[in-house]
């Protein structure tokens, strides 16, 4: 697992240990967010057999010897970070992904799973976007995911099965919680401030997926039969049709779950250009036993319970370690990282 010390990786590690109890699990991470543990009763990495440390841009190919499968989670992982570190986003999300896949193929790795994103659809005025529809990436992050997919498709062959999971927007509780995600942000606002302020007019569409169901999808990709599910290379929208929501409806659902929460909609705000609904029929047909199981109400409840157990009440949480961009900026300001996001001290 490359990038295992993050929001998704912390959940995925436990999931893979549970479903593959005899597997040898190895993590690879540079540790930007390793210290961002939230309400965990144990270190998630207790469940890996070995933890490698390093920059995905400089991975030692020898660690791939004898590896059967690679899960590539390493990324500069949202639009604010992508805008702040555009060239690094390109280098990590695209170039390092392509390099890792090429090294994996040469090492005889049989499975390669890439955490891609539905954000590459960008803006879609009508209908739900299918895998065959045109892509419209509007941000550095989305463009890097498109480039990563193209690189993987170009090297697809019968020896290594490659799956690009175009995930819906992540949400839900994790041992390394992020609050720079729309649903998680709304729950934090409700708990800390008693008010959710929607900065857009609330009409943009977002598909969501709970982080637990992301782990289930990765499990499927590690096992999928290429002959019955898309061939040696597959890019597939990963989520559920039931989880296509307008932002204002997400705010209302959180307010219902956390009584006393007020919702303020920016009716006069400029429209958010990132608005799209997604068709998940292909994933539903290929992975009937790994469909999302977590409901929106459950995600909100688990976030509320997890954050309440933490004693969360930080009205200024957007300046805290819960925001991944703030963590990187703090590393830089204190001299640990350079602007190229390489460790200096």
C-alpha positions as CSV (number, residue, x, y, z in Angstrom):
1,X,0.0,0.0,0.0
2,X,1.6,3.2,-1.1
3,X,0.3,6.1,0.9
4,X,-1.0,3.9,3.7
5,X,-0.6,6.6,6.5
6,X,-3.4,8.7,5.4
7,X,-7.2,9.1,5.7
8,X,-8.1,6.2,3.4
9,X,-5.0,4.0,4.1
10,X,-5.7,3.9,7.9
11,X,-9.1,2.3,7.2
12,X,-7.9,0.2,4.3
13,X,-5.1,-1.4,6.5
14,X,-7.5,-2.8,9.0
15,X,-9.9,-3.9,6.3
16,X,-7.3,-5.8,4.3
17,X,-6.0,-7.5,7.5
18,X,-9.5,-8.6,8.3
19,X,-10.3,-10.0,4.9
20,X,-6.8,-11.4,4.1
21,X,-5.6,-12.5,7.6
22,X,-2.7,-14.5,6.2
23,X,-1.4,-11.9,3.7
24,X,1.9,-10.1,4.2
25,X,0.9,-6.5,4.1
26,X,3.5,-3.8,3.5
27,X,3.0,0.0,3.8
28,X,5.0,2.7,2.0
29,X,4.7,6.3,3.0
30,X,6.7,9.5,3.6
31,X,4.8,10.4,6.7
32,X,3.4,13.8,6.0
33,X,0.3,13.0,8.0
34,X,1.4,10.1,10.1
35,X,1.0,12.2,13.3
36,X,-2.6,13.2,12.5
37,X,-4.1,10.4,14.6
38,X,-7.7,11.0,15.7
39,X,-9.6,9.0,18.3
40,X,-7.7,5.8,17.5
41,X,-7.5,3.1,20.2
42,X,-4.4,1.6,18.4
43,X,-2.0,2.5,15.7
44,X,-3.6,1.3,12.4
45,X,-0.2,0.3,11.2
46,X,0.0,-2.4,13.8
47,X,-1.7,-4.5,11.1
48,X,1.0,-4.3,8.5
49,X,3.9,-6.7,8.5
50,X,6.4,-4.1,7.4
51,X,6.4,-0.3,7.0
52,X,8.7,1.3,4.5
53,X,9.4,5.0,4.6
54,X,10.2,7.1,1.6
55,X,9.1,9.5,-1.1
56,X,7.0,7.8,-3.9
57,X,9.0,9.9,-6.4
58,X,12.1,8.0,-5.4
59,X,10.9,4.5,-4.6
60,X,13.5,1.8,-4.4
61,X,12.4,-0.9,-6.9
62,X,13.8,-3.6,-4.6
63,X,10.9,-3.3,-2.2
64,X,8.6,-4.7,-5.0
65,X,10.5,-8.0,-5.2
66,X,8.0,-10.8,-4.4
67,X,5.0,-8.4,-4.2
68,X,1.8,-9.7,-5.7
69,X,-0.3,-6.5,-5.7
70,X,0.2,-2.8,-5.3
71,X,-2.4,-0.3,-4.1
72,X,-1.5,3.3,-5.1
73,X,-3.0,5.8,-2.7
74,X,-0.1,8.2,-2.6
75,X,-1.3,11.6,-3.9
76,X,-1.6,15.3,-3.2
77,X,-5.2,14.8,-2.4
78,X,-7.6,17.6,-3.0
79,X,-8.1,20.8,-5.0
80,X,-6.7,23.3,-2.5
81,X,-3.5,21.3,-2.2
82,X,-3.4,20.8,-5.9
83,X,-3.7,24.5,-6.5
84,X,-1.0,25.4,-4.0
85,X,1.4,22.7,-5.2
86,X,0.5,22.3,-8.8
87,X,3.8,21.0,-10.1
88,X,4.2,18.6,-7.2
89,X,0.7,17.3,-7.8
90,X,1.7,16.5,-11.4
91,X,4.9,14.8,-10.2
92,X,3.3,12.7,-7.5
93,X,-0.2,11.9,-8.8
94,X,0.9,11.3,-12.4
95,X,4.6,10.8,-12.9
96,X,5.2,8.8,-9.7
97,X,2.2,6.7,-10.4
98,X,3.3,5.9,-13.9
99,X,6.8,5.1,-12.6
100,X,5.5,2.9,-9.8
101,X,3.4,0.9,-12.2
102,X,6.2,0.4,-14.6
103,X,8.5,-0.8,-11.8
104,X,5.7,-3.1,-10.6
105,X,5.2,-4.6,-14.1
106,X,8.9,-5.3,-14.3
107,X,8.9,-6.9,-10.9
108,X,6.1,-9.3,-11.9
109,X,3.4,-7.7,-9.8
110,X,0.1,-9.2,-10.8
111,X,-2.4,-6.5,-9.6
112,X,-2.1,-2.7,-9.6
113,X,-5.0,-0.6,-8.1
114,X,-5.0,3.1,-8.6
115,X,-7.1,5.4,-6.4
116,X,-8.5,7.7,-9.2
117,X,-11.4,10.2,-8.9
118,X,-14.8,11.2,-10.3
119,X,-13.6,14.8,-10.1
120,X,-12.3,14.4,-13.6
121,X,-15.9,14.9,-14.9
122,X,-15.6,18.5,-13.6
123,X,-18.9,20.1,-14.8
124,X,-21.8,18.2,-16.4
125,X,-25.0,20.0,-16.9
126,X,-27.3,17.1,-17.6
127,X,-27.3,13.4,-16.9
128,X,-25.1,11.1,-14.9
129,X,-21.5,10.7,-16.2
130,X,-20.5,7.3,-17.5
131,X,-17.0,6.0,-18.0
132,X,-17.4,6.5,-21.7
133,X,-18.4,10.2,-21.4
134,X,-15.9,13.0,-22.1
135,X,-13.7,14.1,-19.2
136,X,-13.6,17.7,-18.1
137,X,-11.0,18.1,-15.4
138,X,-11.1,21.6,-14.0
139,X,-8.3,21.5,-11.4
140,X,-4.7,20.4,-11.1
141,X,-5.8,17.5,-8.9
142,X,-8.4,16.2,-11.5
143,X,-5.9,16.7,-14.4
144,X,-3.3,14.6,-12.6
145,X,-5.8,11.8,-12.1
146,X,-6.6,11.9,-15.8
147,X,-2.9,11.8,-16.7
148,X,-2.4,8.9,-14.3
149,X,-5.1,6.8,-15.9
150,X,-3.8,7.4,-19.4
151,X,-0.3,6.3,-18.4
152,X,-1.7,3.1,-16.8
153,X,-3.9,2.3,-19.8
154,X,-0.9,2.6,-22.1
155,X,1.0,0.0,-20.2
156,X,-1.9,-2.5,-19.7
157,X,-1.1,-6.0,-20.7
158,X,-2.2,-9.5,-19.8
159,X,0.5,-9.9,-17.2
160,X,-0.6,-7.2,-14.8
161,X,-4.2,-6.4,-14.1
162,X,-4.7,-2.7,-13.6
163,X,-7.8,-1.1,-12.1
164,X,-8.4,2.6,-11.8
165,X,-11.2,3.2,-9.2
166,X,-12.8,6.5,-10.0
167,X,-13.9,7.2,-6.5
168,X,-16.8,9.5,-5.5
169,X,-15.9,12.2,-2.9
170,X,-14.7,10.5,0.2
171,X,-16.4,10.9,3.6
172,X,-16.7,9.2,6.9
173,X,-14.8,8.5,10.1
174,X,-11.1,7.5,10.0
175,X,-8.2,7.1,12.5
176,X,-6.7,10.0,10.5
177,X,-9.7,12.1,10.0
178,X,-9.8,14.8,7.4
179,X,-12.2,17.7,7.6
180,X,-11.4,19.2,4.1
181,X,-14.1,17.0,2.6
182,X,-17.6,18.3,2.2
183,X,-19.7,16.0,4.4
184,X,-17.0,15.8,7.1
185,X,-16.7,19.6,7.1
186,X,-20.5,20.0,7.5
187,X,-20.5,17.7,10.6
188,X,-17.6,19.6,12.1
189,X,-19.4,22.9,11.6
190,X,-22.5,21.5,13.2
191,X,-20.7,20.2,16.2
192,X,-18.3,23.1,16.8
193,X,-20.5,26.1,15.7
194,X,-24.1,24.9,15.5
195,X,-24.2,26.3,12.0
196,X,-23.4,25.1,8.5
197,X,-22.5,27.9,6.0
198,X,-22.7,26.7,2.4
199,X,-20.5,29.0,0.5
200,X,-22.0,28.2,-2.9
201,X,-25.7,28.4,-3.8
202,X,-26.0,24.8,-2.7
203,X,-27.0,23.4,-6.1
204,X,-23.8,21.6,-7.2
205,X,-24.0,17.9,-7.4
206,X,-21.5,15.6,-5.6
207,X,-21.3,11.8,-5.6
208,X,-20.0,10.6,-2.2
209,X,-18.7,7.3,-0.8
210,X,-17.8,6.3,2.8
211,X,-14.2,5.5,3.4
212,X,-15.2,2.0,4.5
213,X,-16.8,1.3,1.2
214,X,-13.7,2.6,-0.6
215,X,-11.8,-0.1,1.3
216,X,-14.3,-2.7,0.1
217,X,-13.9,-1.5,-3.5
218,X,-10.1,-1.9,-3.3
219,X,-10.6,-5.4,-2.0
220,X,-12.7,-6.2,-5.1
221,X,-10.1,-4.7,-7.4
222,X,-7.4,-6.9,-5.9
223,X,-9.5,-9.9,-6.7
224,X,-11.4,-9.1,-9.8
225,X,-11.4,-11.5,-12.7
226,X,-10.3,-9.5,-15.8
227,X,-12.1,-11.9,-18.1
228,X,-15.4,-11.2,-16.5
229,X,-14.9,-7.5,-15.5
230,X,-13.4,-5.3,-18.1
231,X,-10.1,-6.8,-19.1
232,X,-6.5,-6.2,-18.1
233,X,-7.2,-2.5,-17.7
234,X,-10.3,-1.0,-16.2
235,X,-11.3,2.5,-15.2
236,X,-14.6,2.4,-13.3
237,X,-16.8,4.9,-11.5
238,X,-16.8,3.7,-7.9
239,X,-19.7,4.5,-5.6
240,X,-23.5,4.3,-5.6
241,X,-26.2,6.0,-7.6
242,X,-28.1,6.6,-4.3
243,X,-25.2,8.8,-3.1
244,X,-25.5,11.5,-5.8
245,X,-26.4,14.6,-3.7
246,X,-26.7,18.3,-4.1
247,X,-24.6,20.1,-1.5
248,X,-27.6,21.8,0.1
249,X,-29.2,18.3,0.7
250,X,-26.0,17.2,2.5
251,X,-26.2,20.2,4.7
252,X,-29.8,19.5,5.5
253,X,-29.1,15.9,6.3
254,X,-26.4,16.9,8.8
255,X,-28.7,19.5,10.4
256,X,-31.4,16.8,10.8
257,X,-28.9,14.5,12.5
258,X,-27.5,17.1,14.8
259,X,-30.5,19.0,16.3
260,X,-30.1,22.8,16.7
261,X,-27.9,23.2,13.6
262,X,-28.7,26.1,11.4
263,X,-28.0,26.0,7.7
264,X,-27.1,29.1,5.8
265,X,-27.0,28.9,2.0
266,X,-25.1,31.5,-0.1
267,X,-28.0,32.2,-2.5
268,X,-26.2,35.0,-4.2
269,X,-22.9,33.2,-4.4
270,X,-21.3,32.4,-7.8
271,X,-22.1,28.8,-8.9
272,X,-19.4,26.2,-8.1
273,X,-18.2,24.9,-11.5
274,X,-17.5,21.5,-10.0
275,X,-20.9,19.9,-10.3
276,X,-21.6,16.4,-11.7
277,X,-23.6,13.3,-11.1
278,X,-22.1,10.0,-11.8
279,X,-23.5,6.7,-13.1
280,X,-22.2,3.7,-11.1
281,X,-23.9,1.0,-13.2
282,X,-20.7,-0.6,-14.4
283,X,-19.3,-1.0,-10.9
284,X,-22.7,-2.4,-9.8
285,X,-22.6,-5.0,-12.6
286,X,-18.9,-6.0,-12.1
287,X,-18.8,-6.0,-8.2
288,X,-22.3,-7.0,-6.9
289,X,-20.8,-8.4,-3.7
290,X,-18.7,-5.3,-3.0
291,X,-21.4,-2.6,-3.4
292,X,-21.4,0.3,-0.9
293,X,-23.1,-0.6,2.3
294,X,-22.8,2.5,4.4
295,X,-25.7,4.9,4.3
296,X,-25.5,8.7,4.4
297,X,-27.2,8.6,7.8
298,X,-24.6,6.1,9.1
299,X,-21.7,8.1,7.8
300,X,-23.0,11.2,9.6
301,X,-23.7,9.3,12.8
302,X,-20.2,7.7,12.9
303,X,-18.6,11.1,12.2
304,X,-20.7,12.7,15.0
305,X,-19.9,9.8,17.5
306,X,-16.2,9.7,16.6
307,X,-15.7,13.5,16.8
308,X,-17.8,13.7,20.0
309,X,-15.6,11.0,21.6
310,X,-12.6,13.2,20.7
311,X,-14.2,16.2,22.5
312,X,-14.2,18.0,19.2
313,X,-15.3,21.7,19.6
314,X,-12.7,23.6,17.5
315,X,-14.5,26.5,15.8
316,X,-11.2,27.3,14.0
317,X,-10.8,23.7,12.7
318,X,-10.0,25.0,9.2
319,X,-6.7,26.1,10.5
320,X,-5.9,22.9,12.2
321,X,-4.2,19.6,11.3
322,X,-7.6,18.3,10.2
323,X,-7.0,20.3,7.0
324,X,-4.2,18.6,5.0
325,X,-3.1,21.8,3.3
326,X,-2.5,23.4,6.7
327,X,-0.4,20.4,7.8
328,X,1.8,20.8,4.7
329,X,2.1,24.5,5.2
330,X,3.1,24.1,8.8
331,X,5.8,21.6,7.8
332,X,7.1,24.1,5.4
333,X,6.9,27.1,7.7
334,X,8.8,25.2,10.4
335,X,11.5,24.1,8.0
336,X,10.7,20.4,7.8
337,X,9.5,20.4,4.1
338,X,10.5,22.4,1.1
339,X,8.0,23.8,-1.4
340,X,8.7,20.7,-3.5
341,X,7.3,18.7,-0.6
342,X,10.6,16.9,0.1
343,X,11.7,16.5,3.7
344,X,14.6,18.8,4.7
345,X,14.9,18.0,8.4
